[in-house]
Amino acid sequence: NNNNLIIFFLVPFVNIYLLDTVTGSLKLSHTHKRVKPPVHVVLAENWIIYTYYNQRYRRYEAVSSSLFEGPAQYNDSAFSSFDPIEPVVQSKAYILPYGVNAIQVTTTEKGITSRDIIMAAPNGMLIEIPWILFDPRRPLDLTPLDREEGLIMYTPEIMINFESVINYYKFVYNIRGIHTVATGLESTSVVFAYGLDLFYTRVFPSRIFDQLKDDFDFMFIGWSTVAFVVGSFIAKRFAAIHQTKKAWK
């Protein structure tokens, strides 16, 4: 008797689909084999970032994709999801130095400030990573035009220094979620993380450009302003006296 032994190997995989909720059309689809959860996704503006664990290489990875209208704008006066536009998709994959418990993107009131990615690592760190490091347009060879646009050369590893840790030595373990809220100042975004503990702080993705620093010397500026005002009145008085004397000569 010939016995046939059939073995089925279940290969874990992750499918990512980006749908237009107005028309129901599929704008983006990615399939990753031999990867497993946790999968975290963040969507903002015209780009998306998601993370997963790669079983083959035993590391955490992140994939970023940006959707563009194309080299020419279809309609510069109005936008509609029913326009026959097939977006141009650019994607890049990156290697993360830590695992990911949660992910979120900073939010500002007017959307002028550049966005940063907030990641929660299993070791209790909250890491702020600039979007420029995840930009899928990062080229392999930089050209003068790329430098003018502010792009940096593509490297698969996301390099993170400890200055990017926004919770410093106050580690927050088992973070289940991160929320970001805009404030009245365009430069400031509020970050709230919750898990075993609660953590709240402010971040400045494009630095502080619309407010004074905490160590600003208000007393010096105040007295200087008063001195300039008094000096201007005194100078004006002496100028008037000088003109009167000059007229009588």
Secondary structure, DSSP 8 states (H G I E B T S, - for coil): ------------EEEEEEE-TTT--EEEEEEEESEEEEEEEEEETTEEEEEEEETTTTEEEEEEEEEE--SS-S-SS---TTS----EEEEEEEEESS--SEEEE---SSS-S--EEEEE-TTS-EEEEEGGGT-TT--SS--HHHHHHT-----SB----GGGBTTTT----S--EEEEEE-SSTT-EEEEEESSSEEEEEE-TT-S-SS--TT--HHHHHHHHHHHHHHHHHHHHHHHHHHHHHHH-
